[in-house]
Amino acid sequence: MLVLRSSPPSPFARKILIAASILGLADRLDVVSVDTGDPNNSLRRENPLGKIPTLILEDGTVLYDSAVILEYLDFLAGGGKLIPLDPARRFTVLVRQALADGLAEASVLRIYETRFREPDRYSVKWLDHQSGKVERALAALETSPPAQDATDVGAIATACALGYLDLRFSGLWRKDHPRLVRWLEAFSARVPAFAETRVEPS
Ligand SMILES: N[C@@H](CCC(=O)N[C@@H](CS)C(=O)NCC(=O)O)C(=O)O
């Protein structure tokens, strides 16, 4: 079995679960939940960055981050399934994944600001800096969403980033991004693993 160090709310870990389902590899994953805040968790020895997702292969090789793990799963499934081989599409899809991952990362950093600092120490400048990335990434994706039928790494990362905004930021992005809302509805209808990995806001 491949061991996936994970946590249900993580948009990056969700990418792996959805990709594994699309590729028919879900039953090869042993998903182990991790508290990234626990200094004694073995995660920090397996991945010096202490981040999830982290994938441990049968021979003990450790893979991170989510983009690398998706590339590995695509390779296991024969290649060219989630990351197109045709260069004309390949780099568009990889850049879209980077854009969506950056959107998720800026959103996670906004949450961490409130988790790691007391309210009177929040940096408004830092929060605004991250919000700017989120707004610009959303605008770029609204102008150029993934193709309607796409299940590549760009589409998976986009769905997971938007899902994280739904989970942690009350879905406020929806008001000004109608094309993306329609795109996400279609993705959700086409890819059952998206709904299956949804976490309810607590
Ligand atoms: N670029 C990484 C980002 C992963 C990431 O930031 N994961 C968060 C959880 S959503 C994490 O592990 N945070 C713990 C920490 O930063 O210490 C990826 O794509 O896998």
The ligand as an SDF file (V2000), in Angstrom:
LIG
                    3D

 20 19  0  0  0  0  0  0  0  0999 V2000
    2.7870   23.1670   -1.9600 N   0  0  0  0  0  0  0  0  0  0  0  0
    2.2900   22.1720   -1.0340 C   0  0  0  0  0  0  0  0  0  0  0  0
    1.4110   22.8510    0.0140 C   0  0  0  0  0  0  0  0  0  0  0  0
    1.0180   21.8860    1.1180 C   0  0  0  0  0  0  0  0  0  0  0  0
    0.4940   22.6170    2.3560 C   0  0  0  0  0  0  0  0  0  0  0  0
    0.6680   23.8330    2.5270 O   0  0  0  0  0  0  0  0  0  0  0  0
   -0.1890   21.8560    3.2280 N   0  0  0  0  0  0  0  0  0  0  0  0
   -0.6480   22.4100    4.4720 C   0  0  0  0  0  0  0  0  0  0  0  0
   -2.0280   21.8720    4.8270 C   0  0  0  0  0  0  0  0  0  0  0  0
   -3.2700   22.4750    3.7290 S   0  0  0  0  0  0  0  0  0  0  0  0
    0.3000   21.9890    5.5830 C   0  0  0  0  0  0  0  0  0  0  0  0
    0.7910   20.8780    5.5720 O   0  0  0  0  0  0  0  0  0  0  0  0
    0.5440   22.8730    6.5550 N   0  0  0  0  0  0  0  0  0  0  0  0
    1.3460   22.6020    7.6990 C   0  0  0  0  0  0  0  0  0  0  0  0
    2.5140   23.5220    7.7900 C   0  0  0  0  0  0  0  0  0  0  0  0
    2.7060   24.3860    6.9010 O   0  0  0  0  0  0  0  0  0  0  0  0
    3.2570   23.3780    8.7520 O   0  0  0  0  0  0  0  0  0  0  0  0
    1.5350   21.0770   -1.8020 C   0  0  0  0  0  0  0  0  0  0  0  0
    1.0910   21.3390   -2.9250 O   0  0  0  0  0  0  0  0  0  0  0  0
    1.4520   19.9450   -1.3160 O   0  0  0  0  0  0  0  0  0  0  0  0
  1  2  1  0
  2  3  1  0
  2 18  1  0
  3  4  1  0
  4  5  1  0
  5  6  2  0
  5  7  1  0
  7  8  1  0
  8  9  1  0
  8 11  1  0
  9 10  1  0
 11 12  2  0
 11 13  1  0
 13 14  1  0
 14 15  1  0
 15 16  2  0
 15 17  1  0
 18 19  2  0
 18 20  1  0
M  END
$$$$
